[in-house]
Amino acid sequence: MRAPTMVELPAVHRRVIAAWGAPIMVVHGVGYDLTALPVIVAMHRGHLVGAVTYRIDAGRMELASMNAFQPRRGIGTALLGAVVRTARHRGADLVWCTTTNDNLDALRFYQRRGFRLVGIRPGAVDQSRRRRPEIPTVGAYGIAIRDELDLALELRSP
Ligand SMILES: CC(C)(COP(=O)(O)OP(=O)(O)OC[C@H]1O[C@@H](n2cnc3c(N)ncnc32)[C@H](O)[C@@H]1OP(=O)(O)O)[C@@H](O)C(=O)NCCC(=O)NCCS
């Protein structure tokens, strides 16, 4: 778990953009350029297997994107460990992220690891889609993508 080298960065960005369909991630009404954010990568035998992009503001670390390119192999858990270490190192006392109502895997993943649901914005994705029609209407498990949910993990002293 580490920051990518300058040489690796273009390939990391390509992979993250491919996973999300665009370099810009619109969450809670804000468009994040994923290629402009700091990244933590998970590598296995020289191959990129996971990546998380984030920003730290006012003692809070927000995850803009988190991807395990091979699911259910422990990559997400390892990335989250690196996220928490980075947050602590940078003096943040909270890690949070936004996901959508269809993303049951992420809702499960984060809650199993101590995150609490701290916010819901009904219709937020519908609203973003008016500006960006390329946002899909149907997501995981055939569920219509409409709402945003915020999850947060408070970091206690180690
Ligand atoms: C959400 C996400 C990051 C989780 O990553 P992941 O690598 O699948 O997570 P893990 O493998 O660490 O954990 C998932 C489950 O698989 C289990 N698992 C891990 N390794 C395993 C193995 N070798 N065999 C079987 N199960 C395993 C874990 O125990 C865990 O189950 P638990 O929650 O009951 O403990 C991943 O699903 C993902 O990239 N989703 C798409 C993008 C996304 O939605 N991101 C989040 C919103 S930004």
The ligand as a Gaussian input file, in Angstrom:
#p B3LYP/6-31G(d) Opt

LIG

0 1
 C      -16.275000      -1.929000      -1.937000
 C      -14.981000      -2.602000      -2.356000
 C      -13.859000      -1.562000      -2.393000
 C      -14.616000      -3.685000      -1.347000
 O      -13.345000      -4.212000      -1.672000
 P      -12.990000      -5.774000      -1.570000
 O      -11.558000      -5.917000      -1.954000
 O      -13.966000      -6.589000      -2.302000
 O      -13.131000      -5.980000      -0.002000
 P      -12.512000      -7.179000       0.845000
 O      -12.142000      -8.318000      -0.044000
 O      -11.437000      -6.631000       1.698000
 O      -13.740000      -7.527000       1.739000
 C      -14.975000      -7.937000       1.162000
 C      -15.403000      -9.270000       1.752000
 O      -14.672000     -10.311000       1.102000
 C      -14.137000     -11.179000       2.114000
 N      -12.888000     -11.760000       1.638000
 C      -11.680000     -11.180000       1.616000
 N      -10.768000     -12.028000       1.115000
 C      -11.431000     -13.167000       0.821000
 C      -11.049000     -14.419000       0.263000
 N       -9.796000     -14.660000      -0.109000
 N      -12.025000     -15.326000       0.060000
 C      -13.307000     -15.095000       0.400000
 N      -13.723000     -13.933000       0.943000
 C      -12.793000     -12.978000       1.149000
 C      -13.891000     -10.263000       3.268000
 O      -13.809000     -10.991000       4.485000
 C      -15.097000      -9.366000       3.204000
 O      -16.209000      -9.899000       3.874000
 P      -16.678000      -9.281000       5.283000
 O      -17.106000      -7.862000       4.980000
 O      -17.779000     -10.153000       5.692000
 O      -15.469000      -9.284000       6.169000
 C      -15.105000      -3.308000      -3.731000
 O      -16.267000      -4.086000      -3.713000
 C      -15.150000      -2.374000      -4.935000
 O      -14.115000      -1.993000      -5.487000
 N      -16.363000      -2.030000      -5.397000
 C      -16.529000      -1.241000      -6.624000
 C      -16.220000       0.220000      -6.395000
 C      -16.993000       0.784000      -5.245000
 O      -18.188000       0.659000      -5.170000
 N      -16.285000       1.472000      -4.315000
 C      -16.883000       1.993000      -3.094000
 C      -17.540000       3.291000      -3.253000
 S      -16.369000       4.582000      -3.566000

